[in-house]
Amino acid sequence: MSDSHEPAVSVIIPCYNYGCYLPQALDSVLTQTFGDWEIVVVDDGSTDETPTVAQDFINDHPGQRIRLLRQTNAGVSAARNAGIAAATGRYILPLDADDVIAPTMLEKTVAILDAEPDIAIASTDLYVFTDGDESPPQVLALPPYEKELLLQRLIMFYCSLYRREAWKVVGGYNERMRAGEDWDFWIGCAERGFGAQHIPEPLFWARNKDTGLHVEAAENDLTARARIVANHPTSFKPLTQAWAQALLQEEQDTPEHDARVPDEILSRAGEMDQFLRVVMDLQRIARQQHYHIRRLEQALAEKAGSR
């Protein structure tokens, strides 16, 4: 669509071999109650049907501002940076191709940034859902934003609305980070005085899978934390800085390293693993309860029918 009007929001969707999920992500933007947006899909060197799926979607919605960029595979940070650089919105919403947003996500997050000039980021709670699972999605509630808490653990997920200015000042996502790039970016924003506000409502839906970046992040949790500390030395204590430097140096020399970490921030070992275990436990319990209720309903129906 040719439109000289610059949209309020640019939704940036990197996609690497997730063509099967991409239409759902795109549909979730199309159904937003807030309509002043554009979508930039970044095909990050996919070898599946991603470019065809994206182009077909664009052709099927000629009245919408949807664009496709293609690049050789460079990782999610580089793909987001490329999409944001090509976008024109004053607000940015990153959305991975395998996730979706609730219909009021843009309406409610834009309202905060429009009303609060001192707030640069609007984050939300989220639902965690699993394909082919009849149990209801699980709500993951996150705490109100505090800079000190952000240095201890990830309290904002990647899919949060933020001002383009923050991306420019921080210098974008660190393209050397293969995991934890969103956490690294949020800390960079906090260091430069960009504040955030949390909406205690699940407006972001994260797909739980056995593969993908969240699994890579869990498997490389300590390394990602160490790299974040190394990237932001002024935000962390000397003890934590020394731990990060030692771990990163040891990883260059040998795959074995001491998993003990200082009792500060990112250094809470296994926190990501613990998060994933909690999510899986919640889903298992919900499935058990769901199937138990279905069995009871079926038994009651059969009993009523036999009368």
N, C-alpha and C positions, 0 to 999 in steps of 0.2 A: 504494500500500500504506500503510495506517495503522499506524505503529509509533512508540511513544514513545521507543524506544531511539535515542540519537544515534549515528550511525555513526562509525567511526574515520576514514574517508576520504570526502571529497566530491570526486567527479570532475566538473570543470566543462567543459562542451563548448559553446563558442560556435559558432554555425553561420550563415553568410551565403551562401545560394545553393549550399550543398554537400549538398543533400538526397540526391544520388546516392551520396555517400560515407558519410553519417551512419550507416547500419546497420552498416557494418564497424567504425566507431569504437565504437559501442554494443556490438556482439558481442564486441569485444576486452576490454571491461570485464566482460561477463557470464561469460567463460571464465576469469577470474582465479582463481588458487589461493587467494587471500585474499578472503574473502566479506563482510567487514564494511564495506560501502561504500554510497554513494548516488550517483546521477547527476543533475546539473542541466543540462539542455540549454537554452541560451539562443538563441532564434531572433532574430537581430539584424536584423530587418526584411527577411527574405528575400522575394524575388519568385518563387521556384520552389516546389517541393513540400515544402520543409523542414518546415513545421508539421504537414502531414499525415503525412509519414514518421515524425516524432517521436511524434505521438499514436498512430499505428497500432502503433508499437513498444511504447509504454507499454501499450496495450490488449492486446497479445499477450503481455505479461509482467506480469500483475497481481500476482505475488508479489514483484516487485522494487521497490526504492525508486528510481523514475525520475520526474523532474518536468520539465515544460516551462514555461519562461518566454518571454514574447514582448515585444519592445520595438521601437521605431523604430530604424532603422539608426544606430548611434553608434560603430561600430568595435570592434575586438577587445578593447581595453583596457576600454572601458565594459561590454562584454558579460561579460568575465571578472569585473569588479568586481560587477556585478549578480548573477551566479550565485553568487559567493562570499558576498555579503551575505545571500542567501536560503538558503545551505547551513548545515548544522549540524555537519559533521565537524571534528575537531580537526586533521586533516591535509588539505591541498589538493593535488589533482593537476589542473593545466590540461591539456586534451587538445583539439586542434583537430579539427574534424569530418572532415577528410580524412586524418588520421593514425591509427595504431593502437598499442596497447601489447602487449608479450609477456605470456603467461599468468602469469609470476612477477614482473611489474613491481611490483605492490603488495606482495606478500609480502616481497620483498627490500628495498624502500625503507622500508616500515613497520618492518621489523625494526631497521634502523639508527636511525630516530628514536625508537623505543621503548627501545632499549638505550643511546643516547647523548643524554642531556638537553642537552648543550652543542652538539649538531649540530641545525641548524634546517632544512637542505636536503639531500636525497639525490638526486644526479643520476646518470645512466648514460651509457654509450656508445649509439650508435644504428645502425640499419640505414637505408640510403637505397634506396628501391625505386621502380620505374617501372611504371605500369600497362601491360599488354600486352607486357611485355618478358620474354622467356624466360630471360634471363641472371639469375644469382642476385643478390640484393641485396648492396650493398656496405657493409662495416662502416666506420663513421667513429669511430675511437677518440679520446677526448678526454683531456687531461692531468688529473692530480690537482688538486684545488682549492687555489688560492693567491690571496689577495686581490690581490696585486700583478699577478699574471697576468690576473686578471679585468679589471683596469683597462687591460690591453693588448689583449685580444681576448675574444670570447665563448667561454667554456670550459664553459658549462652551457646546454643547450637549454631552451626554455620548458617542456617536459614533464618537470619534476622535481617530486618530492614535497616539500612544505614545511609548516611549522607555521602554522596560522591566525594565531598571534600575530605572526609576521613581517609578514604582510599588513596587520594592524591597525596595527602600529607604523610601518611605512613609509607607510601611507596608501593602499595599493592600487596598482594600475597607473596610471601617468600617462596620463590620457585625452587629453592633447594630443599624445601620441606616436603617429603613424600607422605607424611602423616602429621597430624596436629597443626596443619597450616592455619586452620580457623582460630584455634586457641592462640597461636603465635600472633595472628593479625589482631585479635581483640586486645591482647596485652599491648601491642604497639599503639592501638587507639587510646588505651588508658594512659599510657606513658605521655601522650601528647595532649592530654586533657579532654578527650572526647568522652562524655558521659553516656550512660545507657539507662533505659527504663524497661522493666519487665512487666509483661501482661500475663497475669496468672490464669491463662486460658489456653487449652491445647489447640493452637491454630496451625501447627505444622505436623505432618504425618510422616514418620520415618519408617521405611520398610526394613524389617528385620530379615537378614539373609545370612546364609552360611559362608558367603563370599562377599568381597567388596572392600571398600576403603576402611569401614569401621572395624573389620576383622584385622586388616593390616595394621591399623592403629593399635589394637589390643596386643597384637603379637610384637610390636615394636614400641611398646609404651614407654619403657625407661629411656630408650634412645631418643624418642620424640621429646620427652620432658627435658632431657639433657640439652638437646639442641635449642629448645625454647629458652632455657636459662642462659645458654651461651649467646643467644641472639639479643637478650635483654639483661645484660649484667648489672645495670644500675638498679634494677627492680628487685634483685635478690641478694641475700646475705652472702658474705665471703665464703662461708662454709658450703653453701649450696653451689656457688660458682666453682669452688674447688672440686666438689663431687662431680659436677657436670664435665669439667675439663678432664678429670681422671677417667670417667667412664668412656667419653668419646675417644680419648687416646688409647685406652685399653682395647676398644673395639677395632681400632686400626691395627693393633698388634696381634690380637687374639680374639676369637669369638667368646671366650670365657671372661666373665667379669663378676665382681662382687656386687650382689644385688642390694646390699645395704645402702640406705640413702639417708641424708639428713632429714630431720623432722621439720621441714618447712613446706612449702608449696607442692609443686609438681612432683616433689620428691616422695609423695606417698605411693610407695611401690604397689603395683597391682590394682590401683584404683579403677582403671579402665576394665580390667578383668572382672573386678567385683561388680561394676556397673552392669556388664553384660550378663553375669551370673544372676543378678537380681532381676533383670528384664526377663531372662529365660525362665526363672522360677515363677515369676508372676504369670507368665503366659501358660506355663504348665498347670498351675493352680486354677487359672481361669478356664482352661480347657477341661480339666477334671470336673469343675463345678458345672460348666455348660453341658457336658455330656450327661452328668448325673441328673440335672434338671430335665433334659430331654427324655431320659429313661423314665423318670417319674411321670412326666406328662403323657408319655406313650402308655405307661401302665394304667394311669387314670382313665385315659381315653378308651382303652380296651375294656376296662372294668365297667365304664359307663355304657359301652356298646353291648355288653353281654347281659345287661339288665332287661 
